[in-house]
Amino acid sequence: EEQQRLGLDEEVGMKVLGNVNTRQDIHSWLRLGLLPIFKESFGSGDPVQWGYNAAVGGIRVSQQVADGQQCHDGEFAVRFFGSGLCYPAQFPGGGYLQPPLPEVLATSGGDADSAMWVLFEDGWEAGLNQVDEFLRPEGTWLGSGQPEAVTATVPLYNPELNILTLVYAEFFLPRSGKQWTRVVAPAILLQLYRSIWHIIADVLLCAQVAWIAAKEIWGTLLDWRGNASRDDGESLVVIMWTRYQRAESLSSAVVTVSFLLLCAIWGNFCWMTQQLVETMESPVFGSRLLMGTEQEKVLGLLVLMERAEGIVRYALVVRAARALFLLVAPIKVFLAFSAQPRLSLLTETLRTCLTDVLHFLVIFSVIFTTYATIGLVLFGGSVDHFADIERAFNSCYRIVLGDMLWEDLRRKAGPLPATVWVISFCFINAFVLLNMLLAVVLDCYMEVKGRVGSACETLPEQAQETLRRWWRNKKGQRMTVSQILEQLKRHEVGPEAKIGIRQFRNMVPGLGAPQAFRLLSGAVGLWEDTEGQSRSLSQSIILISAIDTYVRNINRSIGLLLTVKGTAWTNYNRTATDTSKPHSAPTSPILRAPASPALRPPAEDALLALVRRHRAEQRQDFGRVLSR
């Protein structure tokens, strides 16, 4: 008899959120688990909960009701279920297993009959009776098949931090079996700027972005004015298109646009927060137990929850805008790295290997998707990590990073399919493909490293050189680069002209000998680094293979020529010993003999023709190797 009353209105049942498995447990947990936490908030009790939070107004219990639709097989549904109407728990933007957080976070109650309020001012007994009336199993408010989710919401105010927290205890009712529960507590700052330093930081950021935008606008106007003075002047749109094809101008435009978007979203967020503060300053919230008529109290709580939940939902947009700006802003920093060759190694490597990496990602995506789909087919019915395609992709990604799910797969799906799938997946994706990606990036890094050279300045050396130039400029012991270029514009120097230190100083009056020597030696070193051809690791291997092939062919040619030489001498000696034939000198061109065809032995002609044909084949082979 006691077990039959488990989860009903008797003081027995589940009090732990993780053990709520049925609709009866929802009633038991709310009555025996949630309400006793706020018992002191009812009536004139102590409003402070957990030492630093105070509950505001009351507790809202709401439900989301599914829309009825015809079952897949209406005849079987009527025969075995008693009704042909089904209520699938397909959450918005999610699946049958669990809803995504942004969709269910701070969801309003909807219709008036889908939400109830347990007001603290009504007293403890009235609150218990209200929960029993609405949530007991024989009640009509919580239907047997229609609800998708039941949510209990409590607004809490923290005076020390000046924040309003909405505590959600959510119960999701999928048709697959056990209910899914969670507790989320998003907080809202009621005072966004808490010190003058917060305002100064935002002002400095706005000034920096405004300076970037002003520079780009001024540069665009200068280009337009200079172009308008010509007869074939282009339109402003064409000038802007040409200008913003450059990486520096494009990055400035992207940073400016993303910051303006962030400012607009942040301004709207501040306005929504101010509306919430004005709601809490209204006469209805003049005390903890609310003031005014019953209708004014409920209306005030509805407005408070609507605005607070709107802020919680909009906070997701604010976070996305902040993340976008923080992702775009470093682009300017990476472009500034190009001024220092050693700092530009990363950016240049990524730019060089971008094409190869994109082609690699096509292959990797096909194989990765294939294995995720196979995992969904093999393990989707028994392993939670592969229950849908999204979880399958996530689980495959975790396995690639080393987070193995072997025990779960072996225990629930069987050792044979788990072993075959895991071993093949790890070998192909983790061992082969990822190492191929590292090889592609390393190859491009070696090529970029070769272009940088070993004589380029390090960051401390460049900083020291910049400080030295500034100090000598201040003391008047050197000329600036702009001054030197202005003097050089007055002289016409051809590309083949050779300039020494004396000629350089004559062309630039006031230029010291040490500075002239540093500039000329630095120019020569820069020219050597620029003219020096850098090769990637794969190109170097191909070139080494071509050189090895060429050297082997040379060795074979030398051996063949030595054979020809020996054959020619042998034929000559035979002719010399034959008294019936006239004597003649060796006819081989190797022996520097006369090249008369009449005196050349037939065997030597055949061997020389073989040498020529072999050399032609060598040239063709070497040309094919170099072309590869």
Secondary structure, 3 states (H helix, E strand, C coil): CCCCCCCCCCCCCCCCHHHCCCHHHHHHHHHHHHHHHHHHHCCCCCCEECCCEEECCEEEEEEEECCCEECCCHHHHHHHHCCCEECCCCCCCCCCCCCCHHHHCCCCCCCHHHEEEEEHHHCHHHHHHHHHHHHCCCCCCCCCCCEEEEEEEEEEEECCCCEEEEEEEEEECCCCCCCEEEEECCEEECCCCCCHHHHHHHHHHHHHHHHHHHHHHHHHHHHHHHHHCCCCCCCHHHHHHHHCCCHHHHHHHHHHHHHHHHHHHHHHHHHHHHHHHHHHCCHHHCCCCCCCCHHHHHHHHHHHHHHHHHHHHHHHHHHHHHHHHHHHCHHHHHHHHHHCCCCCHHHHHHHHCHHHHHHHHHHHHHHHHHHHHHHHHHHCCCCHHHCCHHHHHHHHHHHHCCCCCHHHHHHHHCHHHHHHHHHHHHHHHHHHHHHHHHHHHHHHHHHHHHHHCCCCCCHHHHHHHHHHHHHHHHHCCCCCHHHHHHHHCCCCCCCCCCCCHHHHHHHCCCCCHHHHHHHHHHHHHHHHHHHCCCCCHHHHHHHHHHHHHHHHHHHHHHHHHHHHHHHHHHHHHHHHHCCCCCCCCCCCHHHCCCCCHHHCCHHHHHHHHHHHHHHHHHHHHHHHHHHC
